[in-house]
């Protein structure tokens, strides 16, 4: 009986295991995104014989393919973690660039191993930064370009035949190939949070911090003054909490504003 792949073996296949013991409760998404994630969760929990009973199995190739589209820090990976956690499945993150950059012949061998193990373990595959897979094919200028295009096409065929859930994540849909888009079952958009969503994120993240807090924290003001995504708010809360802990003082508004302003300045500089 096969044993689960260890971290070193996964790295050799261009993949890594994502920890799913973190809480996805801080995820704040629009209704449309939550609804589509619900569709995916419903597919994951559907009995394997359901498609046969519905009489549509001969019309559907492989499992389920989803595109997660949105800027960095808007919750794409956290949503994948939530799906894995909710269905008690392992989550494997795959770097397409690492997979297709190997010597001729290695890619097919490694992909066969990766997909076989993923199907056996009922794992969810998350293809991070999947623009190379879904973008319009590049012009062939030399043998390297021709080989890269062939390997990408091979990887797409393996994803189509994969019997589980394959999530392809991208920061933008602007340059994606329409033919590749038609192969997907659902697209989930992860927009930058508006002020109301930012307020929810501040509230939830601060609520999860187990340390003394001063009474001057104003989440509405933080949400209004700092246009940060969820990932940036998380880092701001973490930095402010770290500094408060080092100074042995309660977490306060001044510390949070300083950390949030630092996040904004990092992108402006």
C-alpha positions in Angstrom: 0.0 0.0 0.0 1.3 3.4 -1.0 2.3 5.8 1.8 1.5 9.6 1.6 4.2 11.6 -0.2 6.5 13.4 2.2 7.4 17.1 1.9 10.7 16.3 0.1 9.0 14.1 -2.5 6.3 16.7 -3.1 8.9 19.3 -3.6 10.5 17.1 -6.2 7.2 17.1 -8.0 6.8 20.8 -7.9 4.2 20.7 -5.1 3.9 21.3 -1.4 1.4 20.4 1.3 -0.7 23.3 2.6 -1.5 23.3 6.2 -5.3 23.3 6.7 -5.3 23.6 10.5 -5.6 27.4 10.2 -9.0 29.0 10.6 -10.7 30.4 7.5 -13.2 32.4 9.5 -11.4 35.7 8.7 -12.4 35.2 5.0 -14.8 38.0 4.0 -16.2 37.6 0.4 -19.1 39.0 -1.7 -22.2 36.9 -1.9 -21.4 35.8 -5.5 -18.1 34.4 -4.4 -19.5 32.6 -1.4 -22.3 31.1 -3.6 -19.8 29.7 -6.1 -17.6 28.3 -3.3 -20.8 26.6 -2.1 -21.2 25.0 -5.5 -17.7 23.6 -5.3 -18.2 22.3 -1.7 -21.4 20.6 -2.9 -19.5 18.9 -5.7 -16.9 17.7 -3.2 -19.5 16.2 -0.9 -21.5 14.5 -3.7 -21.5 10.7 -3.7 -19.2 9.4 -6.4 -22.0 7.5 -8.0 -24.2 10.6 -8.3 -23.1 11.6 -11.8 -23.9 8.1 -13.1 -27.3 8.2 -11.6 -28.0 11.6 -13.2 -27.1 10.2 -16.6 -24.5 13.0 -17.4 -21.3 11.2 -16.5 -20.6 10.5 -20.2 -20.8 14.2 -21.0 -18.3 15.3 -18.3 -14.5 14.7 -18.6 -12.8 14.3 -15.3 -13.5 16.0 -12.0 -14.2 19.7 -11.3 -12.1 22.6 -12.4 -12.3 26.1 -10.7 -10.6 29.4 -11.5 -9.9 31.6 -8.5 -9.2 35.1 -9.8 -8.2 38.2 -7.9 -5.3 40.3 -6.6 -2.9 38.9 -4.1 -4.1 38.9 -0.6 -7.8 38.7 -1.4 -8.4 35.2 0.0 -7.8 32.7 -2.8 -5.6 30.4 -0.9 -7.7 30.8 2.3 -10.8 29.8 0.3 -9.0 26.6 -0.9 -8.0 25.9 2.7 -11.7 26.4 3.8 -12.8 23.9 1.1 -10.2 21.3 2.2 -11.0 21.8 5.8 -14.7 21.6 5.3 -14.4 18.3 3.4 -11.5 16.8 5.3 -9.2 16.6 2.3 -5.5 17.3 2.0 -4.6 20.4 0.0 -1.6 20.4 -2.3 -0.2 23.6 -3.9 1.5 23.1 -7.2 3.8 25.6 -8.9 3.2 25.2 -12.7 6.4 27.0 -13.5 8.4 24.4 -11.5 6.6 21.5 -13.2 7.2 22.6 -16.8 10.8 23.8 -16.3 12.3 20.4 -16.1 14.2 18.3 -18.6 12.4 16.6 -21.4 10.5 13.6 -20.2 10.6 14.5 -16.5 7.4 16.6 -16.6 5.2 13.8 -17.8 6.6 11.3 -15.3 6.3 13.7 -12.4 2.8 14.7 -13.3 1.7 11.1 -13.6 3.0 10.5 -10.1 1.5 13.7 -8.7 -2.0 13.2 -10.1 -2.1 9.5 -9.3 -1.2 10.2 -5.6 -3.7 13.1 -5.5 -6.5 11.0 -6.7 -5.7 8.2 -4.3 -5.5 10.6 -1.4 -8.6 12.6 -2.5 -6.5 15.7 -2.4 -7.4 19.1 -3.7 -4.9 20.5 -6.2 -4.2 24.3 -6.1 -2.3 25.5 -9.1 -0.9 28.8 -7.8 -0.1 31.6 -10.3 -1.6 29.6 -13.1 -1.4 32.4 -15.7 1.1 30.3 -17.7 -1.5 27.5 -18.0 -4.4 29.7 -19.1 -2.7 32.5 -21.0 -2.7 32.7 -24.8 0.0 30.4 -26.1 3.3 32.2 -26.6 4.9 32.7 -30.0 7.3 29.8 -30.8 10.7 31.4 -31.3 12.9 28.4 -30.4 12.9 24.8 -29.2 12.5 25.9 -25.6 9.2 27.8 -26.4 7.9 24.8 -28.4 8.7 22.5 -25.5 7.2 24.8 -22.9 3.9 25.0 -24.9 3.8 21.3 -25.3 4.3 20.7 -21.5 1.7 23.3 -20.6 -0.8 21.6 -23.0 0.0 18.2 -21.4 -0.5 19.6 -17.9 -3.9 21.0 -19.0 -4.9 17.6 -20.3 -4.0 16.0 -17.0 -6.0 18.6 -15.1 -9.0 17.9 -17.3 -8.8 14.2 -16.6 -8.1 14.6 -12.9 -11.0 13.0 -11.0 -10.8 15.5 -8.1 -11.0 19.2 -7.6 -8.3 21.3 -9.4 -8.2 25.0 -8.5 -6.3 27.3 -10.8 -5.4 30.7 -9.2 -4.6 33.8 -11.1 -4.1 37.5 -10.1 -5.9 38.7 -13.3 -8.2 37.4 -16.0 -7.1 40.0 -18.6 -4.8 37.8 -20.6 -6.4 34.4 -20.3 -7.2 32.3 -23.3 -10.9 31.9 -24.1 -10.4 28.3 -25.1 -8.8 27.5 -21.7 -11.6 29.4 -19.9 -14.2 27.1 -21.6 -12.6 24.1 -19.9 -13.5 25.4 -16.4 -16.6 24.5 -14.4 -16.8 27.7 -12.3 -15.0 31.0 -11.9 -14.8 32.6 -8.5 -13.8 36.3 -8.4 -11.9 37.6 -5.3 -12.2 41.4 -5.5 -10.4 43.9 -3.3 -12.6 44.5 -0.2 -14.7 47.6 0.0 -14.9 49.6 3.1 -17.7 47.5 4.7 -15.7 44.3 4.0 -12.5 45.9 5.4 -14.4 46.7 8.6 -15.5 43.1 8.9 -11.9 41.9 8.3 -10.5 44.2 11.0 -13.3 43.1 13.4 -12.7 39.4 12.8 -8.9 39.5 12.9 -8.8 41.7 16.0 -11.3 39.4 17.6 -9.0 36.5 17.1 -6.1 38.2 18.9 -5.8 36.8 22.4 -4.1 39.8 24.2 -5.1 42.9 26.1 -6.6 45.7 23.9 -7.2 49.3 24.7 -10.6 50.8 24.4 -9.6 53.3 21.8 -9.6 50.9 18.8 -11.9 52.1 16.1 -12.3 49.5 13.3 -14.6 51.8 11.3 -11.8 54.4 11.1 -9.2 51.8 10.2 -11.4 50.5 7.4 -12.0 54.0 6.1 -8.5 55.3 6.2 -6.5 52.3 4.9 -7.5 50.6 1.7 -5.9 47.2 2.5 -6.8 43.7 1.3 -7.4 40.9 3.8 -3.8 39.7 3.7 -2.5 43.2 4.3 -4.8 43.7 7.3 -3.7 40.4 8.7 -0.1 41.4 8.5 -0.9 44.8 10.0 -2.7 43.2 13.0 0.2 40.8 13.5 2.9 43.5 13.4 0.9 45.7 15.8 0.3 42.8 18.2 4.0 41.9 18.1 5.1 45.4 18.9 2.6 45.7 21.7 3.7 42.4 23.2 7.4 43.5 23.0 6.5 46.7 24.8 4.3 44.9 27.3 1.4 47.2 26.6 -2.2 46.6 25.3 -2.8 46.6 21.6 -4.1 50.1 20.8 -5.3 52.3 18.0 -1.9 54.0 17.5 -0.1 50.8 17.0 -2.7 49.5 14.5 -2.6 52.8 12.6 1.2 52.7 12.4 1.2 49.1 11.2 -1.5 49.8 8.6 0.3 53.0 7.4 3.4 50.9 7.0 1.6 48.4 4.7 0.3 51.3 2.6 3.8 52.9 2.3 5.3 49.6 1.3 3.2 49.6 -1.9 3.6 53.3 -2.6 7.4 53.2 -2.4 
